Amino acid sequence: MEKVINYLTGFFGGLMAVMMSIVPVTILWYVLTGGDVWGMDVITNLTALVTSFGTGGFSGLVVLVLLATFFVKK
């Protein structure tokens, strides 16, 4: 059972690393070309996310801190 958990943890960790490396590339693509990436407007989505944290008050702050803990290496 421990091998399965380690395998899944490694798989999802690698998948998250790939996704997080795609985000800066899509932002750069949008800035350079002005075109959407895979039908998504990356800048608008990020702006909406930051705005939702700002208008969320204390609960937005708590969610932001929880999300930040996922991306900090221990």
Stockholm file with secondary structure:
# STOCKHOLM 1.0

chainA/1-74         MEKVINYLTGFFGGLMAVMMSIVPVTILWYVLTGGDVWGMDVITNLTALVTSFGTGGFSGLVVLVLLATFFVKK
#=GR chainA/1-74 SS CHHHHHHHHHHHHHHHHHHHHHHHHHHHHHHHHCCCBTTBCHHHHHHHHHHHHHHTHHHHHHHHHHHHHHHSCC
#=GC SS_cons        CHHHHHHHHHHHHHHHHHHHHHHHHHHHHHHHHCCCBTTBCHHHHHHHHHHHHHHTHHHHHHHHHHHHHHHSCC
//
